[in-house]
Amino acid sequence: MSIDFSPLSTYLNSLSYAEQMAFAQECNTTVGYMRKRISLKRPFGFKIANEIAARGIMTPQDLRPNDYLDYVWKINQSYSE
């Protein structure tokens, strides 16, 4: 399974390093781990994916295309399921 993380990558690249670190911390991970998953084009675990989706950066369907219906996602006006 290959996931197009270009929206997340673009978002991260638009942030300063300090903002990237803060964003990653809010998602309970590190910038390095996020960059690794992006480069591998593999899904994040649900907790991280949920934080990314809650910010409207990517949709649940885009983050976890094979099993997004198996989870309860945080509600955000930026996407619709």
N, C-alpha and C positions, 0 to 999 in steps of 0.2 A: 504494500500500500504506500503510495507516494502522495504527499500532501503539499499543496502550493501554499507556502508560508510567506509569499511576497508581501501581503498586507502587513504582517507582523514585522518582517524584516525592514520594510519601508518605515514603519512606525519607530522601531528601535533606532534606525539610522537617523531619524529626525531629532532624536533626543541627545542632549549632552551626555557625557559619560556619567555624571552624577545623577541625572534624571533616569538613565538606563538602570543604574544600580538601585535607585529608589523603586522604579517600576518592577524590577525583578524581585526585590524584597517584598513588595506588596503581593506579588504572585507566589510567594513562598519558595523562591528558587534563586538562582544566580544568573547573571548575564551569560556567563560561559556555558551553563547548561542550556539556556534558551538558544544560543547560537549553535550549539552542538545538535540539538533536535531539529533546528531549522535546516542545517546543512545535510542532515541525514534524511530529511523529509519524512520523519516518523512522528506519530502523534504524541502529544504530551499526555501525562497522566491527567486524570479528570480534575483534580484540584487546581492544577496550573491552568488547564484549558478553561475551566470555569471562570477563573480570574481574568483571563484574556478576553473571553466572550462577554463578561460583565462590563468591560470597558468599551465594548463595541468595536474592537479592532478586527475581529473575525467572528463569524457565526459558529454556533455549535456544530452545524452540519459540516462546515469547512474544517474545523479543528479535529473532529472525531467522526468522519463520514460513515464508518461502519457500525458505530454503536451509540451515536448521540441520543437516540431515543431511549436508551437504557438509563439515562441519568436525569436528575432534576437540576435544571440550569437556573442560575440567578436571572431575574428578569431585568431586561435592559431595553430601552426604547430604540436603540440603535439597530437592532436586528429583529426579524420576525421568523418564527419557525413554521 
